[in-house]
């Protein structure tokens, strides 16, 4: 069950989304008229077999890709995919991303990796220092702030990725298979951390996952198959 705020609009809404890719002479129908509402404060898993459209959906909601047809709304406003500068600004201010491969910059320390989105957002030096310290303490990595990714365990690297996603205090965190490259004990710990952030700060999490552990933690599961939502 989501924890709705005062706004009447869903945080994210898709209406009749179609996404078709052309591969040579073949058309791949990744999403087929998908409509979905995500309310503020949800902790929701998108599940389904490989090729069901999970990652495609996250890419559309993350404004990384655009639909072939249909409409995406963010906080009640229709997303216009032809404004690249505007999309970049929305991603920086309102969205956070967690990837299964961590996607950390190897030459930067944990602190610098988390700070990087704030540099893109042109935050001041004082703002960056305060925001990075706050989020690294939240994920219990402050003492490892000077370590580079190759000096951290898989679980610690995923914590850095979570901190980087959270540092701008986005409205929505999109997590694509976030437990895929860590062991089950570490995955459980990471999910407990994200669940606490969801409970305490009302951060909305949307996962793409095959992992039963993630689905056990989720409050809501949306099942996809061949680009459509399967109703139980």
Secondary structure, 3 states (H helix, E strand, C coil): CCCCCCCCCCCEEEEEEEEEEEECCEEEEEEEEEEEEECCCCEEEEECCCCCCHHHHHHHHCCCCCCCEEEEEECCEECCCCCHHHHHHHHHHHEEEEECCCCCCCCCEHHHHHHHHHHHCCCCHHHHHHHHHHHHHHCCCHHHCCCEHHHCCHHHHHHHHHHHHHCCCCCEEEEECCCCCCCHHHHHHHHHHHHHHHHHHCCEEEEEECCHHHHHHCCEEEEEECCEEECC
